Amino acid sequence: MEYERKGTRGEKVLIVDDIETNRLVLEEIIKDMGCSPILAESGEEALELAQSKLPELILSDISMPGMDGYELCRRLKKLKDTNQIPIVFISAFDDPMDIVEGFLLGGEDYITKPFIPEVVQARVGVHLHLHEVKSELIEMNRRLQISVSEQLKQMELEKKNILYALANIAMQNSDYESDYMERMKRNCGILAQGMQLSPLFEAKISDTFVDTIELAAPLCDIGNIGVPGDVLKKRGELTEEDEATLHSHTDIGARLLSDLYVNSDYNEFISTAIDIAHYHHENWDGSGFPDKLKEDKIPLAAQIVSIMDRYTTLTEKNAHSREEALAIMKEESGVKFNPDIYGICCKIARQFN
C-alpha cells in the first residue's frame, strides 16, 4: 500500500542512527514523503542539530555508542526549544520493557527494524500531522492569552478611570485645590523612592511599590463620595454626629474598592488603594481612626500617604513654606507619623512639590 502524501510540506525530520545504512534507508523513505531529512550519526550530533534546525519530528535509534537514544530524549525534553518535538524510537529490539521505557521518557512511538517503508511513512505521517495540530493549538492559545490579557488591561484601565473620576468628584466636594491630588501623589512617589534608599525600608519597598503607591494615593479620600457635602465643607466645630459621618469615609472608600478585585495584576493596585483609603487617618500612637492601629500595624502605604497628605495640606495655597510645614510636622512626629519616615522627609524635602 502506498502512503498517501497529503499533508506533508517539506517538514524537517531528524534521523539519528550510528549505522550509515540505516540512515540512508530512512533518508530515502522520508524523501519519498516530500519531507526534508536531516542526518546525524550520534546522539551528541543530534542534540546540536535539534536545537539549531528545530525539526518537526525526530527518528532516533536507541542503541548508539556515547549518548544513546534514551539519553538524547531526556535532554531534548528538558530544553524549552525542543521539548515539544515528537520523538519516535527505532530499534532492532522489540522488548516490551524497552518500548515502555521510551514512552516513559516522552517518546511518541516505536518503530522496529528492518524498516517497512509503508509502516515508517504511515507513522511518520501521523506524528507530523499531530505535531502540526498541536503547534496550531499552542499558537491559538498564545493568541487567545494575548487577546484576553489585552481585554483585561483595557478593563483595568476603564475601572481606574472610573475610580479617578469618583475620586475627583470627592475631592471637589471636599473643596481641595485643583492640583492638590496631583501634588500629593507625586510627593508620595518621591517619598517612597527616598525610603527605598534607606536601610530601614529598602526590604519593604520595591520599584513596583513605588509605582503602585503613586497610582493609588489619589484614591485616599474616595469614600468622601458618600459623605454629605455640607459636612465636608462645614467650617467651625463639628458635632459628634458630624465627626462620625466624616470618619465613615474610610470605611466607605475601603468597601467601594474591595468590590473591584479582578485579577492578580489589578489586585496589587486595588489592595494598596484599600490600605490607603482605610487607614490613612490612623496615627502612629494609636489615636487615629477607624481602627486605632498603632505603629507598624498601620500599612506602610497608608503611613506614606498620611504624612504626605499632611505636608501637602500645610503647603496648599502657600499657607506655609516647606520649612514651616516641616517644623509643624516635627511636633507631630511620633504622635501622628512614623518618626523614621519623618526623618527621611526632612532629608529629601527639597524634592517635594
C-alpha positions in Angstrom: 0.0 0.0 0.0 1.5 3.3 -1.0 1.5 6.1 1.7 -0.8 9.0 0.9 1.4 12.1 0.8 -1.3 14.6 1.7 -0.4 17.0 4.4 3.5 16.9 4.1 5.0 20.2 3.2 8.7 19.7 3.4 8.7 19.2 7.2 12.2 18.6 8.6 12.7 15.1 10.0 15.9 14.4 12.0 17.2 10.9 11.6 19.6 9.7 14.2 21.5 6.4 13.8 25.1 5.4 14.2 24.9 2.9 11.2 25.1 4.7 7.9 23.0 2.1 6.0 20.0 2.7 8.3 20.4 6.5 8.0 20.4 6.2 4.1 17.4 3.9 4.0 15.3 6.2 6.3 16.5 9.2 4.3 15.0 7.8 1.1 11.7 6.8 2.8 11.4 10.3 4.3 12.3 12.0 1.0 9.5 9.9 -0.8 7.1 11.6 1.6 8.1 15.0 0.4 9.8 15.8 3.8 13.4 17.1 4.3 15.6 14.6 6.1 18.4 15.7 8.4 21.0 13.1 9.3 23.0 12.6 12.5 25.3 9.7 13.3 25.4 10.2 17.1 23.3 11.4 20.0 25.7 14.3 20.6 25.4 15.5 16.9 21.6 15.1 17.0 21.4 17.2 20.2 23.1 20.1 18.4 21.1 19.7 15.2 17.8 19.5 17.0 18.5 22.9 18.7 19.8 24.6 15.5 17.4 23.1 12.9 14.3 22.6 15.1 12.8 19.7 13.1 9.2 18.8 13.2 10.0 15.1 14.1 12.9 13.1 15.3 13.6 9.4 14.4 16.2 8.1 16.9 17.9 4.8 17.2 18.1 3.6 20.8 21.4 1.7 20.9 24.2 4.0 20.0 27.8 4.5 21.4 28.1 7.5 23.7 24.8 9.2 24.1 22.1 6.6 23.4 18.6 7.4 22.2 17.0 7.4 25.6 19.6 10.0 26.9 19.0 12.1 23.8 15.3 12.1 24.5 15.9 13.0 28.2 18.0 16.0 27.2 15.7 17.2 24.4 12.6 17.1 26.7 14.4 19.3 29.3 15.1 22.1 26.7 12.5 24.8 26.1 13.0 24.9 22.4 12.9 21.2 21.8 10.6 19.7 24.4 7.6 19.7 22.1 9.3 17.9 19.2 7.9 14.4 18.9 10.4 11.6 19.1 9.9 8.2 17.5 12.4 5.5 18.6 13.8 3.0 16.1 15.4 -0.3 17.2 16.1 -3.9 16.2 14.7 -4.9 19.6 11.1 -5.2 20.4 11.3 -6.0 24.1 8.1 -4.5 25.8 10.3 -3.0 28.6 12.3 -1.1 26.0 9.1 0.2 24.5 7.7 1.2 27.9 10.9 3.0 28.9 10.8 5.0 25.7 7.2 6.1 26.4 8.0 7.0 30.0 10.8 9.3 28.7 8.3 11.2 26.5 8.7 9.2 23.2 5.7 9.2 20.9 6.1 5.9 19.1 8.4 2.9 18.4 9.4 1.5 15.0 11.3 -1.8 14.7 14.0 -2.8 12.2 14.1 -3.9 9.5 12.2 -1.0 8.1 8.9 -1.4 6.2 8.7 1.8 4.2 4.8 1.9 4.3 4.8 1.5 8.1 7.5 4.1 8.6 5.7 6.6 6.3 2.3 5.9 7.9 3.7 6.5 11.4 5.8 9.5 10.5 2.8 11.0 8.7 0.6 10.6 11.7 3.1 12.2 14.1 3.8 15.1 11.7 0.1 15.7 11.5 -0.4 15.5 15.3 2.6 17.9 15.8 1.1 20.3 13.3 -2.3 20.3 15.1 -0.6 20.6 18.5 1.5 23.6 17.2 -1.6 25.2 15.9 -3.4 24.7 19.2 -0.4 26.2 21.1 -0.4 29.2 18.8 -4.1 29.7 19.1 -3.8 29.5 22.9 -1.0 32.0 22.8 -3.1 34.4 20.7 -6.1 33.9 22.9 -4.0 34.7 26.0 -2.7 37.9 24.4 -6.3 38.8 23.5 -7.6 38.1 27.0 -4.7 39.9 28.5 -5.3 43.0 26.4 -9.0 42.9 27.2 -8.2 42.7 31.0 -5.8 45.6 30.7 -8.5 47.6 29.0 -11.0 46.7 31.7 -8.5 47.7 34.4 -7.8 51.0 32.7 -11.5 51.7 32.4 -12.1 50.9 36.0 -9.1 53.0 37.1 -10.5 55.9 35.0 -13.9 55.5 36.8 -12.2 55.4 40.2 -10.2 58.5 39.4 -13.4 60.2 38.2 -15.1 59.3 41.5 -12.1 60.5 43.5 -12.1 63.8 41.6 -15.8 64.3 42.5 -15.0 63.5 46.1 -12.1 66.0 46.0 -14.3 68.7 44.6 -16.8 68.1 47.3 -14.0 68.5 49.9 -13.1 71.9 48.4 -9.4 70.9 47.7 -7.2 73.0 45.4 -7.4 71.7 41.8 -3.9 70.4 41.7 -3.9 69.1 45.3 -4.2 65.4 44.5 -1.6 65.7 41.7 0.9 67.2 44.1 0.1 64.7 46.9 0.5 61.6 44.7 3.8 62.9 43.2 5.1 63.6 46.8 4.1 60.0 47.8 6.2 58.6 44.9 9.1 60.8 45.8 9.0 59.8 49.5 8.6 56.1 48.6 11.7 56.4 46.4 13.6 58.1 49.2 12.6 55.4 51.7 13.7 52.7 49.2 17.3 54.0 49.6 17.1 53.7 53.4 18.3 50.5 55.2 15.2 50.8 57.4 12.8 50.4 54.4 14.7 49.0 51.4 13.4 45.4 52.0 9.8 46.6 52.1 9.7 48.9 49.1 10.2 47.6 45.6 10.1 49.6 42.3 6.6 48.2 41.8 5.5 49.5 45.3 6.7 53.0 44.3 4.7 52.9 41.1 1.7 51.5 42.7 1.5 54.0 45.6 1.7 56.9 43.2 -1.2 55.4 41.3 -3.3 54.6 44.4 -2.6 57.7 46.5 -5.3 59.9 44.8 -7.9 57.4 45.9 -7.3 58.0 49.6 -10.4 60.1 50.1 -12.6 58.4 47.5 -15.0 57.5 50.4 -15.9 61.2 50.6 -18.3 60.4 47.7 -20.6 59.0 50.3 -20.3 61.9 52.8 -22.8 64.8 52.6 -21.2 67.9 51.1 -22.4 70.2 53.9 -20.5 68.0 56.4 -17.3 68.0 54.2 -17.4 71.8 53.8 -18.6 72.7 57.2 -16.4 75.4 58.9 -16.0 75.6 62.7 -16.5 73.0 65.3 -18.1 69.7 64.2 -20.7 67.8 66.3 -20.0 64.2 67.4 -22.5 63.1 64.7 -20.7 65.2 62.0 -17.3 63.7 63.1 -18.7 60.1 62.9 -20.1 60.9 59.4 -16.8 62.4 58.3 -14.8 59.4 59.7 -17.0 57.0 57.9 -15.4 57.9 54.6 -12.5 55.5 55.3 -14.9 52.5 55.6 -16.9 53.7 52.6 -13.8 54.0 50.4 -12.4 50.6 51.5 -15.8 48.9 50.8 -16.1 50.5 47.4 -12.6 49.4 46.4 -12.9 45.9 47.9 -15.6 45.2 45.3 -13.2 45.6 42.4 -10.9 42.6 42.6 -10.4 41.2 39.1 -7.0 39.5 38.5 -3.6 39.3 40.2 -2.0 42.3 38.5 -5.0 44.6 39.2 -5.3 43.3 42.8 -1.9 44.8 43.8 -3.1 48.2 42.8 -6.5 47.7 44.5 -5.1 46.2 47.7 -2.8 49.1 48.1 -5.6 51.6 47.4 -7.8 49.8 50.0 -5.0 50.1 52.6 -4.6 53.8 51.9 -8.3 54.6 51.8 -9.0 52.6 55.0 -6.0 53.5 57.2 -4.5 56.9 56.1 -6.1 58.6 59.1 -4.5 56.2 61.6 -1.9 57.8 63.9 1.5 56.4 64.9 0.5 56.5 68.6 -2.8 54.7 68.1 -5.1 57.7 68.4 -6.4 57.8 64.8 -9.4 56.1 63.1 -11.1 53.9 62.1 -9.4 51.0 64.0 -6.9 52.9 66.2 -4.0 50.9 64.7 -0.6 51.7 66.2 2.9 52.0 64.8 3.9 49.3 62.2 0.4 47.7 62.3 -0.6 50.6 60.1 0.1 49.6 56.4 3.2 51.3 55.1 1.4 52.7 52.1 -1.1 54.4 54.4 1.7 55.8 56.5 3.3 57.4 53.5 0.0 58.9 52.3 -0.8 60.2 55.8 2.4 62.2 56.1 2.4 63.5 52.5 -1.3 64.4 52.9 -0.3 66.5 55.9 2.6 68.1 54.1 0.6 68.9 51.0 -2.2 70.4 53.1 0.1 72.6 55.1 1.8 73.9 51.9 -1.5 74.3 50.0 -2.1 77.8 48.6 1.3 78.7 50.0 -0.2 78.8 53.5 3.2 77.6 54.9 6.7 77.3 53.4 8.5 74.0 53.2 10.5 74.8 56.4 7.4 75.9 58.3 5.5 72.8 57.3 8.3 70.5 58.4 8.6 72.4 61.7 4.9 71.8 62.4 5.2 68.2 61.5 8.1 67.8 63.8 5.8 68.3 66.7 3.5 65.6 65.3 6.4 63.1 64.6 6.0 60.0 66.9 2.3 61.0 67.5 0.7 61.2 64.1 3.6 59.9 62.0 6.3 57.3 62.0 9.4 59.3 63.2 11.7 57.4 60.8 9.6 58.4 57.8 9.5 62.0 59.1 13.3 61.9 59.2 13.5 60.8 55.6 11.0 63.6 54.7 13.4 66.2 56.2 16.3 64.9 54.1 14.5 64.9 50.8 12.0 67.8 51.4 13.6 69.9 48.6 12.2 67.4 46.1 8.6 67.7 47.2 6.1 69.7 45.2 
